[in-house]
């Protein structure tokens, strides 16, 4: 005789929240936001429907959580490059372009489902993104590798330039994408006063 295991186990709040966001992300990717139900997210996460409402007060709040998590992952890409302990600032700038394009390629399906096919929370975290790029430019200038007189204006320009090209770049086949990344790296280097 076997004893049935409970369908769920108690988890720390941050773990449970992550599980719910993972489940919602999977369902949205498979079916779209409109077809997603809170019950389906609960089933996918292995919890009762009421548990979802302990963390998210509505289906829309759940979507906003998934969208916010997407942007936080993108910002972490930038943050990791800034805080890297090795490499010149020029190398980090090149890595920034490469890693952000790689992130966009890896997340292209999620991006379309989360931001083109659903209501959004108000757009990308451009202020945070610009602040991180500004920090990278300030540190590179302080190290004598960049020649940037106004890090905020330059970062705003680079963020706008990147956002204007990344979607097209992410859709390219590998070889033309690599060429586009190289061109973007050159343009970024020229913008910050290095070759």
C-alpha positions as CSV (number, residue, x, y, z in Angstrom):
1,X,0.0,0.0,0.0
2,X,1.4,3.4,-0.9
3,X,0.6,6.7,0.7
4,X,-0.3,9.5,-1.7
5,X,2.2,12.3,-1.5
6,X,0.7,15.8,-1.1
7,X,0.6,17.6,-4.4
8,X,2.5,20.6,-2.9
9,X,5.0,21.3,-0.2
10,X,5.6,24.4,1.8
11,X,8.2,26.6,0.1
12,X,9.8,29.9,1.2
13,X,7.9,32.9,-0.3
14,X,10.7,33.8,-2.8
15,X,10.8,30.2,-4.1
16,X,7.0,29.9,-4.4
17,X,6.8,33.3,-6.1
18,X,9.5,32.2,-8.6
19,X,7.6,28.9,-9.2
20,X,4.4,30.8,-10.0
21,X,6.2,33.2,-12.3
22,X,7.8,30.2,-14.1
23,X,4.5,28.5,-14.5
24,X,2.8,31.7,-15.7
25,X,5.6,32.4,-18.2
26,X,5.3,28.8,-19.6
27,X,1.5,29.1,-20.0
28,X,1.7,32.5,-21.6
29,X,4.4,31.3,-24.0
30,X,2.3,28.2,-24.9
31,X,-1.2,29.8,-25.1
32,X,-0.9,33.5,-24.8
33,X,-2.0,35.8,-22.0
34,X,-5.7,36.0,-23.0
35,X,-6.1,32.2,-22.9
36,X,-4.2,31.8,-19.6
37,X,-6.2,31.1,-16.5
38,X,-5.1,31.5,-12.9
39,X,-6.2,27.9,-12.3
40,X,-3.9,26.7,-15.1
41,X,-1.0,28.5,-13.6
42,X,-1.7,27.0,-10.2
43,X,-1.9,23.5,-11.6
44,X,1.4,24.0,-13.5
45,X,3.0,25.2,-10.3
46,X,1.5,22.4,-8.3
47,X,-0.4,24.6,-5.9
48,X,-4.0,25.5,-5.2
49,X,-5.6,28.5,-7.0
50,X,-5.8,30.4,-3.7
51,X,-2.0,30.2,-3.3
52,X,-1.6,32.2,-6.5
53,X,-3.8,35.0,-5.0
54,X,-1.5,35.1,-2.0
55,X,1.2,36.4,-4.2
56,X,-0.6,38.1,-7.1
57,X,-4.0,39.7,-6.7
58,X,-5.1,39.2,-10.3
59,X,-4.2,37.6,-13.6
60,X,-2.9,40.9,-14.8
61,X,-0.7,41.3,-11.7
62,X,0.8,37.9,-12.5
63,X,1.6,39.1,-16.0
64,X,3.2,42.2,-14.7
65,X,5.4,40.0,-12.4
66,X,6.5,38.0,-15.5
67,X,7.2,41.2,-17.5
68,X,9.1,42.8,-14.6
69,X,11.2,39.6,-14.2
70,X,12.1,39.7,-17.9
71,X,13.5,43.3,-17.5
72,X,15.3,42.4,-14.3
73,X,17.1,39.6,-16.1
74,X,18.1,42.0,-18.9
75,X,19.4,44.5,-16.4
76,X,21.4,41.8,-14.6
77,X,23.3,41.2,-17.9
78,X,24.5,44.8,-17.8
79,X,25.2,44.7,-14.1
80,X,27.4,41.6,-14.4
81,X,29.5,43.3,-17.0
82,X,30.0,46.4,-14.9
83,X,31.0,44.4,-11.9
84,X,33.2,42.0,-13.7
85,X,36.7,41.9,-12.2
86,X,38.6,41.4,-15.4
87,X,38.9,42.9,-18.8
88,X,39.4,46.4,-19.9
89,X,36.4,48.8,-20.1
90,X,36.6,48.6,-23.9
91,X,36.3,44.8,-23.7
92,X,33.4,45.2,-21.3
93,X,31.7,47.6,-23.7
94,X,32.1,45.1,-26.5
95,X,30.9,42.3,-24.2
96,X,27.8,44.4,-23.3
97,X,26.7,44.6,-26.9
98,X,27.4,40.9,-27.5
99,X,25.6,39.8,-24.3
100,X,22.6,42.0,-24.8
101,X,22.1,40.7,-28.4
102,X,22.5,37.1,-27.1
103,X,19.9,37.8,-24.4
104,X,17.5,39.2,-27.0
105,X,18.0,36.2,-29.3
106,X,17.5,33.7,-26.4
107,X,14.4,35.6,-25.2
108,X,12.9,36.6,-28.5
109,X,9.8,34.4,-28.2
110,X,9.1,35.6,-24.6
111,X,9.6,39.2,-25.6
112,X,7.0,39.0,-28.4
113,X,4.5,37.1,-26.2
114,X,5.0,39.4,-23.2
115,X,5.2,42.8,-24.8
116,X,3.7,42.6,-28.3
117,X,0.7,40.3,-27.7
118,X,-0.3,41.4,-24.2
119,X,-1.0,44.6,-22.1
120,X,2.2,45.9,-20.7
121,X,3.1,47.6,-17.4
122,X,4.3,50.8,-19.1
123,X,7.3,49.8,-21.1
124,X,10.9,49.1,-20.6
125,X,12.9,50.2,-17.6
126,X,14.8,52.8,-19.7
127,X,15.9,54.9,-16.7
128,X,17.5,51.9,-14.9
129,X,19.1,50.7,-18.2
130,X,20.4,54.2,-18.9
131,X,21.8,54.5,-15.3
132,X,23.7,51.3,-15.6
133,X,25.2,52.3,-19.0
134,X,26.1,55.7,-17.5
135,X,27.9,53.9,-14.7
136,X,29.9,51.8,-17.1
137,X,30.8,55.0,-19.1
138,X,31.9,56.8,-15.9
139,X,34.1,54.0,-14.8
140,X,35.6,53.6,-18.2
141,X,36.3,57.4,-18.4
142,X,37.8,57.4,-14.9
143,X,40.1,54.6,-16.0
144,X,41.2,56.7,-19.0
145,X,39.8,54.3,-21.6
146,X,36.8,56.4,-22.6
147,X,36.5,60.0,-23.5
148,X,33.0,60.8,-22.4
149,X,32.2,64.3,-21.1
150,X,28.6,63.6,-20.2
151,X,27.9,60.0,-19.2
152,X,24.1,60.4,-18.9
153,X,23.6,62.0,-22.4
154,X,26.0,59.5,-24.0
155,X,24.3,56.6,-22.2
156,X,20.9,57.8,-23.4
157,X,22.1,58.0,-26.9
158,X,23.6,54.4,-26.8
159,X,20.5,53.0,-25.2
160,X,18.3,54.6,-27.9
161,X,20.7,53.3,-30.6
162,X,20.7,49.9,-29.2
163,X,17.0,49.7,-28.8
164,X,16.5,50.8,-32.3
165,X,18.6,48.0,-33.7
166,X,18.4,45.1,-31.3
167,X,15.0,43.7,-32.5
168,X,16.2,43.6,-36.1
169,X,19.5,42.1,-35.0
170,X,17.9,39.4,-32.9
171,X,15.9,38.2,-35.9
172,X,18.9,37.8,-38.2
173,X,20.5,34.5,-39.0
174,X,23.7,33.8,-37.1
175,X,26.3,35.1,-39.6
176,X,24.6,38.4,-40.4
177,X,23.9,38.8,-36.7
178,X,27.5,38.4,-35.9
179,X,28.4,41.1,-38.5
180,X,25.8,43.4,-37.1
181,X,27.1,42.9,-33.5
182,X,30.6,43.8,-34.7
183,X,29.4,47.0,-36.4
184,X,27.5,47.9,-33.2
185,X,30.6,47.3,-31.1
186,X,32.6,49.6,-33.4
187,X,29.9,52.3,-33.3
188,X,29.7,52.1,-29.5
189,X,33.5,52.4,-29.2
190,X,33.6,55.4,-31.5
191,X,30.8,57.0,-29.4
192,X,32.8,56.7,-26.2
193,X,36.0,58.0,-27.9
194,X,38.0,54.9,-28.3
195,X,38.8,52.8,-31.4
